[in-house]
Amino acid sequence: MTLQELVQAARFTILLGKNGSGKSTHLRALDSSGKFKSKYISPERGGVLKYDPNVDQNITNNENWLASDRRKNRTEQFRPQSAVQFRNLEILVLREIEKDQTKRSDATYTFDTTLERVNFLLPAISMHRADKGFSITNKAGLPIQEDQMSSGESELIALAIEVLVFARQSGDNRVLLMDEPDVHLHPDLQQRFIAFVEETARKFEFRVVVATHSTAIIGAFTKGADIKIAPVTRRDQTNFHSFFYSEICHSILPIFGAHPLSAQFNKSSPLLVEGEDDRRVIDQIVRSSNGRYMLSPCVVGTVEALNEWEQWLNTFLPSIYDDPRGFSLRDLDDAAVADIDDLQYVRRARLNCYAMENILLTDESLASCNHTEASAHAAFTNWIAQKPTHQATPELAALVDAYGARRTFKIKDIRNLIVGLLGISKPWEVHVGQLIASAFDRNSQAPNSLQTYLGPSVLTKLFPA
């Protein structure tokens, strides 16, 4: 669909793309299209958050001056412009109260009510009404000069003013266009600001389009938000594919860190895994590998969900990274072979054993706790003889009967019993993770070696020598 159609399809639209992909170009095209009553907030917002009478005069004398100045990538007077609009905000709120009988009858609903919403965004400072518009104090009530505030604090106040002024402007088909609102904002402040925007847009019935490459911005929307996310790859793009915000976003975005263009992603790629057990094993591998393996495991829950997540990564990683890459790991379960084809940007691997806990029964695992294949078999057999009525006895007996095929035998329900019988003194996930991170024999062809259980796909793609 076209970008205009995309914007009309949801309350919130996220344009996701790396630097130079054309996000700002598309936002400015929306702003000048005449299809919406819009306000464009430029990506680089300079100046001091202080009332400037010259800026006020420019806005008053030329109704197009503000919009024209905002369409630049860098606006040196953005914050003075916001300070001027604060004075207009007070007038708009007072008119709102005057026109609404319910609000007029509510003595607690004043301009200060609006000011409290801005102050909620500010953990360390507060805004107050003043003769020149507003003043700033710290939480102890001591005054702070406008040019002494942090960039993030100035940014947040300016953006909040812009949102609140736009919210109270009349007209249908209103769209607020925000270009990289994450600039200068710590991830916690990004989340506060998006919650503020989401609440305001719903209350005052307008749409919002955000161009960003910050996963903290995307992840800050509530799970029930009416939001679509579309990758932007070039300035002349005319067709926009999108997806609705879902549980996938809430689960997978945190693995990228606060900002996906940071170096952290290049050091630690996302690895999709089926369950919490696998995640704990991978975490231990990363900790024990002395920097050889840098992976960020993300739990998906089911194989069906794994397929969906892989497609998600494959579609949207290229819109964020110059060198997009992700990984996924499946259990063998009942699959006939471990081989699985990669997607374009997602390398997929499958264990060559039933599940991660089966590695407890490898030759290397048994040797690490002073057991051989025969002595472990004897320990299991003796326990069965001593505990004939134990609820775990039937499953352990089935393992003993199929001991030669233990690589593909399901042991999930008795894995902790196996840990105890083998004398392993640590959680099984730690034990297995440390084994995989160790310098084991990668050339072994033994049927129950660690190399065999992991298989060439896992070793080559996830844990190369």
N, C-alpha and C positions, 0 to 999 in steps of 0.2 A: 504494500500500500504506500501511498505518498505520505510525506511527513505531516501534512495538514490532516489527512485522514487518521493518521496514528494519534495525533494530539486530541482529536475529537473523540477517540475511542476509549479514553480513560481520564480520570481526574488528574493523575500524575503520570508524566512521561519522563523517562530517564534516557538521555543520549549518552551512550557509553563508548568512549573512544580514546585512543592515545593521543599525545600531542601531535598537532599537525594533521589530524584526520578530517578536520572540517566542521567540528562541533559548533564553533562560534559562527562560522559562515552560515550554517543552517538555521541557527537561532536568529541571526540578523535578517535572514530571508523571511522567516516567519513574522518578525516584527514589522517589516516593511511590506508585507503581502496585502495588507488591507482586509484580510479575512477575519481578524480578531481585534478586539480592543486590548492592546498589549502594552507591557512595559518590559524593556530589555535591561537587564543588569549586567554590565560588562565584566569581563574576567579579572582585570587588573585595576584595582580600585584604590587610588591614591588620595593624598591630602590629609589634613587634620580635621577631626570631627569637631568643628567649631563654626558658629554662625559667622557668615561672611556677607556683609551688605551688598557687595558687588555681585556675588553669585545670586543673591535674592533679586537684585535689579535685573540681571540677565534673564532670569526665569520669568519675571513679571513683564518685561518688555518684548520678549520673543517666545511665543508659545512652543516653537519648534526647537529652541536652543537646547533644552534639557535632553530631549530624545536624540537629537543629533549628536550631542557630546557623548551620550551613553553608548552609541553604536561603535565607538572606537574600542580597540582592544585594551587600551590603557587610558583611563580617565583620571587625570591628576586632581580634579576637583570633585570627585565622587563623594567623599565624606563631607565637605562643606555643603554640597547639594543636599545630602541627607539631613544635615543639621537644619538647613532652611526648611525642609519638608516637615521637620518635627513640629514647627510652629503651625503648619497647615494641618497636621494630624490632630492637634488639640481642637482646632475649629471643626474638623470633620466629626470628631467624637461628640462634641457638644451639639452639633446639628443632629447627629444620630439620636441622642438622648431627647432632643426637642421633638423629633418626629415620632418617637415611639412612646406611647402612653405607659406601657409597662415599665420601661426603663426610667421614664420621667417620674414615676411613682416610687421607684426604688432608690432610696436615699444612699444606698451603699454603692450604686453604679455611677461612678464619676470618671473623669479622665484618669484619675489615679488608678482605677481598675485596669486600664490599658497599660499604664506605666508599670504596674506590678507584673504584667506578662513579660515586658522587656527585662525587668530586673530578675525574673526567674532564670533568664538565660545567663546571668552574670554571677558567677560564684564568689567573686572577690570584690566587686564594686557595685554601686547603686546609682541610678539616675534620679534626679529630683527636678521638679518644675522650678524655673527661675525667670527673672525678667527678660533675659536674652534667649529664652527657650528652655534650657536645661542646665543643670550643674551635675558634677560627678563627685562622689565621695567614696572612700573605702568603707568597709563594713563597720569600722569604728566611728564613722561620721566625719572623718577628716577630709577636707577638700583635695581633689586631684585635678591638676591642670589638664586640659584636653591633650596637649602634646606630650604628657607624661604617661598616658595610658599605653598599654601594650597594643601591638598591631591587631592581635586577635580580639581584644576587647572592643577597640574602635570598630573593627570589621563587623562584629556581631551586632553592636548597637545600630550601626548604619544599615545593615541588612534588615534588621527587625523593623526599623522605621519605614524602609521601603515597602516591606510586605504589608504593614498595617495601613499605610497610606493607600496602597493599591487596593486593599481589601474594601475600603470604604468609598472607592470611586464607583459611580453609577455606570450602567451599561450592561448589555448582554454579551455573551461569548467572550468573556474576559480571560486572558491567558498571561500569567506572569512567567517571563523567560529569564532564568537565572543561569548565568555562565560561571561555572566553577565556584560555587559558594563556599567550597572547602578551603579556599586560599586563606592562609594565616590562622586557620582554626585547628586546634587540637581535636583529635577524634571525639573526645567527650563533648566538646562544644559543637562539633558537627552533628552529633546525635541529638543534643538539646535543640539545636536550631531546626533540624528537620521535623522533630516532634511539634515544634511551634508552627512551622509552615503547614504541616499536615492538618493540625487542628484549625488553623485560621482559614485555610482553603475550603475545608468542609463547612465551616460556620458561615462564611461569606460567599460560598458558591462560585468559586472561580477555579480555573485549571492552572496547573504549574508544569512547566517544562524545565528540567534541570540537565545541563551538560556537565559531565564530571568524569574523572577517572578514579574517584575515591570510593572504595568499597565501604568505608564507614558511612558515607552519605547513603548509599543504597541500602545498607543493612539497618539504617536507623528507622526506615518506614515500618509501620506495624504490619503484622501478618495479614490483617484484613484490608489493607490499603488497596484502593482501586488504582493500580499502577502497572504500566507496561515499560519494559526495558528494551531498547533497540541499539544494536551496535552501529557505530558510524565508522566507515573505513575510508571515505574520500569526499572531497568537497563537491563533486558533481554527482553524488549519489542521488538517485531518484526513487529507488524502491527500498523500503525499510521493513525488514523482518523483525518481529518482536516476540517477547514472551511475557506472560503475566507473572507478577511476583509470586513466589511460592515458598514452600518449606525448603526447597533446594537452596534458595538464596540465603535464608537464615542459617542454614547449616554449613554451606560451603564458603560463603564470603569471609568468615573470620580467619580461614586458613591463609588468606592472602595478606593478612596484617592490615594495619590501618590505611595504608596507601599502597595499591598494587604496583605502582611504578617504582617503589623502593627497591633497594638492592636485596632485601630479604627474600623476595620471591625468586630471584635468580639463584639464591643459595639453597632454597628449600622449596622444592616443587610440590604441588598437591598430589597426594596419593589417596585414591578412593579405596576404601576397604569395606567389607560386608558388616563387620561387627566390632563391638568394644574390645573383645579379646584380641582381634587382629591389630587394633589401634595400639593397645598396650604393648604388644610384641614389637611393633614398628618403632614406637617411642623408645623402647629399650635398645633396639638395634642402633638407632640414631645416637643415643647417649653413649653406647659402648664402642662405637666405631671410630672415635677420635677424629671426627670430621670427614670421614670417608663417605658417609651416606647422609645426605641432607634431604629429608622428605618430611612433609607435613600430612600425617594421616587424617582422613576425614571419613567418619562412619556414615554409611548410607542405609544400612538395615537389611535390605534384601537384594537378590540378584536383579530383580525387575527394576528396582530403584537405581541400581548400579548402571544399568543400561541407559536410563534417563540422564543420570548425572554425567556419564561419559559424553553423551550427545551435547549436553549443556556446555561442558568444558570445551569440546571440540568446536562448537559454534562461536563461543564468546571470548575464549582466550586470545584469538588473533586480533580482536578489536581493542585489546588492552596492551599486549606485549609485542615487542619486535621479535622475540624468540619464544613463542608460546610452546609450552610443553606441560603435560600432565601425565599421570600414571594411574593405573587401577590394578587391583589384585583380587582375584577370585580364589575360592576354595575349589579343589577338584570335585568334591562331592561324588556324584555318580557319573561324571563325564568320562567318556572313553579315553580321551587324550587331553594333555595339558595345553597343547598349542591353541592359540587364539590370535586372530588378526588384529593389528593395530588400527586405530582411526588415524586421521591425518595428523592431529596434534596430541593424541592421547595414546600412550604406549600401554597395551593391555597384557597382563600376565596372569597365569593360572598355576597354582601350586601343583606339584606332581604327587601330592598325598591328599588324603581325604580332607583334612583341615589342619590348621596351624598346630594344634595340640598333638597331632601324630608325630611331630618331630621329637617328642619325648621318647619315642621308641626307636630312634635311629641309633646306629652303632656308636656315633660320637656322644650322644646323650647318655647312653648306658655306660660307656667308658668313663665319662666325667664323674659318675657317682659309683665307680669301682664295680660295675657289673659287666657281665658278658651277655650275649644273647641267651645262653643256656641258664645262667644264674638268675636273670630276670624272669625267665619262664618258670624256673623253680620257685621263685618267690611268689609269683602269682598263683601257682598250683598249690603251694602250701597254705596260702591264705584261704583259698577256696575250700580246702579240706577242713580248715579250722572254723570257717564261717559258713556252713552249708545253708543256713536259713537267712543270711543277710540279704537285704534287698538288692545289693550290688552284685551278688554272687552270680546270677545268671548271665549278666553282661560280661563280667570278667571271665567266666567260663567260656563264653562264646569267643572272646578274644584269644584265650589260650588254644581253643580248637582251631582257630584261623590264624595262629601266630605267624606262620610263614607269609601270610598276606596282610600283615598288620599295617602296611603302608596305606591301604585303601579301606581300612576298617574304621567304623565310626566309634570313637571313644569319648565323645564329649561328656557323657554322663558319668564316666568313671575316671576322668583324667586326674582329679584331685586324689583319688584312691591310688592311682598309679604313682603319682608324685610321692605319696607317703611310703608305698612299698619299695620304691627305688631309693628312698632315703634322701630325696632332694630337699634341701633346707630353705628354699626360696620359692616365691610364687612361680607357677609354671611359665607364665608369660615372660618373667625376667630370665629364667633359665633358658628358654628357647631363644629369646632375643640375644642373649649373650653368646649362645652357640653360633647363631647366624653371623654375628659380627666378628667371630673369632677367625683365626687363620686355619680353617679346616682344609682337607684335601679336596680340591675342586676337580681333580682328575679321577676320583674313585668311580669305579663301575659297579661296586658292590650293591646288591639290591636294596639294602637298608641303610645306605650311607646318607649323610645329610645332603650331599650333592644330588643324589637320586631323588630324595623327597622334595627338595626345592625345585629341581628340574631346570633345564637350560633356559627356559623362558624367564623365570624369576631371576635367576643368577645373572643373565645377560642384561636384562632391562632394569632391574631394581638394585641388584647388589653385585656389580661387576668387581672383579679383582682389583 
